[in-house]
Amino acid sequence: MDTLVYERFDGYAVFTMNRPDQLNAQNLAFWHELGEAVDEFNRDPDMRAGILTGAGRAFSAGRDLKEVAARAAGGLPPADIPEAAREMLSRSPKPFIAAVNGLAVGGGMERALDCDIRLAAPEAYFSLPEPRHGLVAPLAVHHLVSAIPSGEALALLLAGGRLSAARAYDIGLVQEVVDRDRLVERCTQLAGQIKAASPAAIEVTKLAALRARSGSLDDARRIVTAASERLAEERDRRVAVFTAAQNGHGVGGQDGGAERRLAGQ
């Protein structure tokens, strides 16, 4: 069975972590399949937003510790996950939405943090138990403090407590709490809103926002300034498409479908 299911829809893709009997624990096969799927997604111009969720009752229980123990018993070194791989969703030029349908523990919480927008079911919860196992949550150490108040972040990072979906919403880690049976549907609505926007503007906005989050405000300003000409050209093209459509004429002999694609619809 595939550890990840990658499904393409109209303008968006759904990435489903698919080890429900293991609470979607992340083994090496999962990382390989996720990397391949994200690469394909990034190259596909028709894909404008991604949704990450889990099969069954969990979002993800984090790293597959049974696999780690089996490698150690076999005399194999621990399989290191490169930083670039841990951040492949946030480093994508396209937005990712986490549909947190259940527990998100350790690396599971980090996969949610690697997404740009997070929605959660009421029964979902977040936890970082790494310190109890003599480990550090590498992505969470860098990203969590900028996502929520520092005291809340350190309480999770140091004490390894549990954060409910309601509390996660209150402190801004989660943007919406949605009934589980409507969770992915609501995420697809957000993906549709992203699809309707300018692809160039979305890409520039995401990159600049990430630079600002990391404290590089000057870099964020430079990114927006450098992209201003490109965005102006796309904006003029979209205006021309809409104007032609209102007047009942095509643009350059293109059909209506092409006009809608140019307009981001």
C-alpha positions in Angstrom: 0.0 0.0 0.0 1.3 3.5 -0.8 2.2 5.5 2.2 1.0 8.6 0.5 -2.0 9.1 -1.9 -1.6 12.0 -4.3 -4.8 13.1 -6.0 -5.2 15.9 -8.6 -8.4 17.9 -8.9 -9.5 21.1 -10.6 -6.7 23.4 -9.7 -5.6 21.7 -6.4 -4.2 18.5 -5.1 -4.8 16.4 -2.0 -1.9 14.6 -0.3 -3.2 12.0 2.1 -0.8 10.3 4.5 -1.9 6.7 4.2 -0.8 4.5 7.0 -4.0 4.6 9.1 -3.2 1.4 11.1 0.1 3.1 12.2 -1.6 6.5 12.8 0.2 7.7 9.6 3.6 7.4 11.2 6.2 8.7 8.8 8.7 6.1 7.6 11.4 6.4 4.9 9.0 5.2 2.2 6.6 8.1 3.1 9.4 10.7 2.8 10.4 9.3 -0.6 6.8 9.3 -1.9 6.0 12.7 -0.5 9.1 14.2 -2.2 8.1 12.7 -5.5 4.5 13.9 -5.2 5.5 17.5 -4.2 8.0 17.7 -7.1 5.3 16.6 -9.5 2.9 19.1 -8.0 5.4 22.0 -8.2 6.0 21.3 -11.9 2.3 21.1 -12.8 1.0 24.6 -13.9 -2.6 23.5 -13.4 -2.0 22.8 -9.7 -2.4 26.0 -7.7 -2.8 24.8 -4.1 -2.1 21.6 -2.0 -4.0 20.1 0.9 -2.3 17.7 3.3 -4.4 15.4 5.5 -4.3 11.9 7.1 -6.2 8.7 6.4 -8.3 7.3 9.3 -8.5 8.9 12.7 -5.0 10.5 12.8 -3.3 13.3 11.0 0.1 11.8 11.8 1.8 10.4 14.9 5.2 11.6 13.6 8.3 9.6 12.8 8.0 5.8 12.6 9.9 4.9 15.8 9.4 1.2 15.1 11.4 1.6 11.9 14.0 3.6 13.8 14.3 0.8 16.4 14.5 -1.9 13.7 17.3 0.0 11.9 19.2 0.3 15.2 18.7 -3.4 16.0 20.1 -4.3 12.5 23.2 -2.2 13.0 22.1 0.5 10.6 22.6 4.2 11.4 19.5 6.4 11.9 18.0 7.7 8.6 18.5 11.5 8.7 15.7 13.5 7.1 17.4 16.6 5.4 16.2 20.0 6.5 15.1 20.8 2.9 12.8 17.7 2.9 11.3 18.7 6.3 10.4 22.0 4.8 9.4 20.9 1.3 5.8 22.2 1.7 6.7 25.7 3.0 9.4 25.9 0.3 7.0 25.1 -2.4 6.0 28.3 -4.4 2.4 27.1 -4.1 0.3 27.4 -0.9 -0.3 24.3 1.3 -3.3 23.9 3.6 -3.2 21.3 6.4 -6.5 19.5 7.1 -5.7 18.3 10.6 -8.3 15.5 11.0 -6.9 14.0 14.3 -3.8 13.8 16.4 -0.7 15.6 15.1 2.2 14.5 17.3 5.9 15.2 16.9 6.7 15.1 13.2 3.0 15.1 12.5 2.7 18.5 14.1 5.7 19.6 12.1 4.0 18.6 8.9 1.1 20.8 9.9 3.5 23.6 10.7 5.2 23.2 7.3 1.8 24.2 5.7 0.8 27.8 5.2 -2.7 27.5 6.5 -4.1 25.1 9.1 -7.6 23.9 9.7 -8.4 21.3 12.3 -11.3 19.1 13.4 -12.6 19.7 16.9 -11.1 16.4 18.1 -7.6 17.1 16.7 -4.8 17.9 19.0 -1.1 18.9 18.8 1.9 17.7 20.8 5.7 17.7 20.7 7.0 14.9 22.9 10.5 14.9 21.5 12.3 16.1 24.7 10.9 13.1 26.6 12.8 10.9 24.2 16.0 12.9 24.2 15.2 14.5 20.9 14.6 18.0 19.5 11.8 18.9 17.1 14.0 20.5 14.4 11.4 22.2 12.3 9.2 23.2 15.3 12.1 24.9 17.1 12.4 27.3 14.2 8.8 27.8 13.1 6.6 27.5 16.2 7.9 30.5 18.0 7.1 32.7 15.0 3.6 31.1 14.6 2.3 31.6 18.1 3.2 33.5 21.3 6.7 32.5 22.5 5.4 31.3 25.9 2.9 29.0 24.3 5.5 27.7 21.9 8.1 27.0 24.6 5.4 25.3 26.7 4.9 22.8 23.9 8.6 22.5 23.0 9.9 22.1 26.5 7.1 20.5 28.5 5.6 18.4 25.7 2.0 19.1 26.6 -1.1 18.7 24.5 -2.7 21.5 22.6 -6.4 21.1 21.7 -7.8 22.3 18.4 -9.8 25.0 20.3 -6.8 26.3 22.1 -4.7 26.1 18.9 -7.4 28.3 17.2 -7.4 30.8 20.2 -3.6 31.4 19.9 -3.5 31.5 16.1 -1.9 28.2 15.2 -5.1 27.0 13.6 -7.1 29.4 11.4 -10.5 27.5 11.6 -12.0 24.6 13.5 -14.3 22.6 11.2 -16.4 19.5 11.8 -14.4 16.5 10.6 -16.8 15.4 8.0 -16.6 18.9 6.4 -12.9 19.5 7.0 -11.4 18.6 3.5 -14.4 20.2 1.8 -13.7 23.5 3.6 -10.0 23.2 2.6 -11.0 22.8 -1.0 -13.1 26.0 -0.8 -10.0 27.8 0.3 -8.0 26.2 -2.5 -10.6 27.4 -4.9 -10.2 31.0 -3.7 -6.4 30.6 -4.2 -7.0 29.3 -7.7 -9.1 32.3 -8.6 -6.2 34.7 -7.7 -3.1 35.6 -9.8 -0.6 32.7 -9.7 2.3 35.2 -9.8 0.8 37.3 -7.0 0.3 34.2 -4.8 3.8 33.0 -5.4 5.3 36.4 -4.5 3.1 36.9 -1.5 4.0 33.5 0.0 7.7 34.0 -0.5 7.7 37.5 0.9 5.5 36.5 3.9 7.9 33.6 4.7 10.9 36.0 4.5 9.1 38.4 6.8 8.2 35.6 9.3 11.9 34.7 9.5 12.7 38.3 10.4 14.1 39.3 7.0 11.8 42.3 6.4 14.3 43.9 4.0 14.3 40.7 1.9 10.5 40.6 1.9 10.4 44.2 0.6 13.0 43.5 -2.1 11.0 40.4 -3.3 7.8 42.5 -3.7 9.6 45.4 -5.4 11.5 43.0 -7.8 8.2 41.4 -8.8 6.2 44.6 -9.3 6.8 44.7 -13.1 5.9 41.1 -13.5 2.7 41.5 -11.4 1.8 44.6 -13.3 2.0 42.8 -16.7 -0.1 40.0 -15.4 -2.6 42.4 -14.0 -2.9 44.2 -17.3 -3.4 40.9 -19.1 -6.2 39.9 -16.7 -7.9 43.2 -17.1 -7.8 42.8 -20.9 -9.3 39.3 -20.6 -12.1 40.5 -18.4 -12.8 43.5 -20.7 -12.9 41.3 -23.8 -15.2 38.8 -22.1 -17.6 41.6 -21.1 -17.6 42.9 -24.6 -18.3 39.4 -26.0 -15.0 39.1 -27.9 -12.1 36.7 -27.5 -8.5 37.8 -27.0 -6.1 37.0 -29.8 -8.4 34.3 -31.2 -8.4 32.3 -27.9 -11.5 30.4 -26.8 -13.4 31.1 -23.7 -11.6 28.4 -21.7 -8.3 30.0 -22.5 -9.7 33.4 -21.4 -10.8 31.9 -18.1 -7.3 30.3 -17.6 -5.6 33.6 -18.2 -7.9 35.3 -15.9 -7.2 32.8 -13.2 -10.7 31.4 -13.1 
